[in-house]
Amino acid sequence: MDVTSQIKNNLISRIESSKDLDFLKALQTLFDTSEQELYQLSSEQKEAISKGRKQIKSGGSSSHEAVISEMKEWLLKK
């Protein structure tokens, strides 16, 4: 039996034998929270992320050094 299966079986056994309602509620909250997205993103934000990932894959990104150089130039013009 692999480690994952052992842990699952151990947890199932401990949950089944538990009479502690607070503990069980805490576990339920933990499971509910882990199943939700960490951040709730709008459809516009999700689209912007998708667009950025596509740009990176197609080579449409700049190096850190290039961005810093461009920002320095922009600041000097101010």
Contacts in CASP RR format, 6 or more apart in sequence:
PFRMAT RR
TARGET T0000
AUTHOR 0000-0000-0000
METHOD contacts of the structure
MODEL  1
MDVTSQIKNNLISRIESSKDLDFLKALQTLFDTSEQELYQLSSEQKEAIS
KGRKQIKSGGSSSHEAVISEMKEWLLKK
1 9 0 8 1.000
15 24 0 8 1.000
15 27 0 8 1.000
18 24 0 8 1.000
41 49 0 8 1.000
55 61 0 8 1.000
62 70 0 8 1.000
END
